[in-house]
Structure formats: structure tokens, C-alpha cells
């Protein structure tokens, strides 16, 4: 979906309701913004909340796994010996 929008005097852009609905975005959602000089594109990408990130990463943990207390020691134990 493509829409035409106008930059306000305060530097704000309004995302049309039809795009907000399709993208399932709402008030308070946060985004990272990237500008590509070559293509002259401005891209928005919704950022995940800490809770969403935690849910994502904990989904990889097997039930019964003990909490990680020292990440450096964990990786040292798993690193191949050269």
C-alpha cells in the first residue's frame, strides 16, 4: 500500500489510518528510522518492547534449564579448545 503524506511545520509525519490498520500499529508504538542516501529512502521499522524481546529469547530456553548467572563463563565452557 502506498500513500502520500506531508511533513508538518513541526517535522511530523502522519501515517494514514489505512496503513496503521494494515500494519497493526497504534499510539505509543516505537520505531527506528533509517535514511538511505543512495535510494533517498526513509524507512521506519517498529522496535520491539523489552517484554516482546524477552518473550522471543525465552522461547528458545528448554524447560528445566537453570538461569544463567555468568554469561562469560557459559561461553568459555562452550568454546572449542584450540
Backbone torsions as a table, in degrees:
resi	resn	phi	psi	omega
1	UNK	NA	136.0	178.9
2	UNK	-121.6	140.0	177.1
3	UNK	-139.9	153.5	176.5
4	UNK	-99.4	129.8	178.7
5	UNK	-131.0	162.4	-177.2
6	UNK	-123.2	136.5	177.0
7	UNK	-74.0	129.9	180.0
8	UNK	-80.5	170.8	178.5
9	UNK	-64.6	-18.2	178.0
10	UNK	-94.0	5.7	179.2
11	UNK	79.8	21.2	-177.5
12	UNK	-102.2	146.4	174.3
13	UNK	-117.5	140.3	176.8
14	UNK	-106.6	124.6	177.4
15	UNK	-83.1	123.6	-178.1
16	UNK	-57.2	147.0	-177.2
17	UNK	-55.3	-39.2	-178.6
18	UNK	-62.6	-37.1	178.8
19	UNK	-75.5	-40.3	177.2
20	UNK	-58.7	-41.5	-179.4
21	UNK	-66.4	-47.1	-179.0
22	UNK	-62.7	-39.4	-178.2
23	UNK	-85.4	-4.3	-179.0
24	UNK	55.2	47.0	176.5
25	UNK	-108.6	151.6	-178.1
26	UNK	-147.4	174.6	-179.3
27	UNK	-51.7	132.5	178.1
28	UNK	94.4	-15.9	176.3
29	UNK	-62.5	144.1	-178.6
30	UNK	-111.4	151.3	-175.3
31	UNK	-136.7	149.5	166.8
32	UNK	-97.2	152.8	-177.7
33	UNK	-126.0	137.5	-178.3
34	UNK	-132.9	137.8	175.8
35	UNK	-115.2	128.3	178.4
36	UNK	-106.0	112.0	-177.2
37	UNK	-64.5	-36.1	-177.8
38	UNK	-63.6	-50.5	-177.9
39	UNK	-91.6	-9.8	-176.0
40	UNK	57.4	37.5	178.3
41	UNK	-101.4	140.9	171.0
42	UNK	-107.4	124.6	-178.5
43	UNK	-119.5	136.3	174.7
44	UNK	-106.1	140.1	175.3
45	UNK	-136.5	124.7	-179.9
46	UNK	-63.9	133.8	176.8
47	UNK	-94.6	147.3	-180.0
48	UNK	-83.8	145.7	175.1
49	UNK	-71.8	166.6	178.2
50	UNK	-61.2	-39.5	179.0
51	UNK	-63.7	-41.1	178.1
52	UNK	-64.3	-40.4	178.5
53	UNK	-66.1	-42.0	179.7
54	UNK	-62.7	-44.0	178.1
55	UNK	-59.8	-41.1	-179.9
56	UNK	-61.7	-50.5	-175.5
57	UNK	-72.2	-36.1	-180.0
58	UNK	-70.5	-18.3	177.7
59	UNK	-66.0	-16.8	179.6
60	UNK	-90.3	-7.6	-176.6
61	UNK	-85.7	128.5	179.6
62	UNK	-72.3	143.0	177.6
63	UNK	-57.0	140.1	178.9
64	UNK	88.2	-4.1	179.7
65	UNK	-69.9	133.1	178.8
66	UNK	-71.2	146.2	178.5
67	UNK	-60.4	144.1	179.1
68	UNK	-81.2	124.2	-178.6
69	UNK	-105.6	-25.6	-177.2
70	UNK	-142.5	98.5	-176.6
71	UNK	-62.5	-39.0	-179.1
72	UNK	-61.3	-44.0	179.8
73	UNK	-66.9	-39.3	177.7
74	UNK	-57.5	-48.6	-178.6
75	UNK	-71.0	-33.3	177.1
76	UNK	-62.1	-41.1	-179.1
77	UNK	-69.1	-30.8	-177.1
78	UNK	-89.5	-16.2	-176.3
79	UNK	-67.5	137.3	176.8
80	UNK	-66.8	142.0	178.3
81	UNK	-81.7	129.8	178.6
82	UNK	-100.6	NA	NA
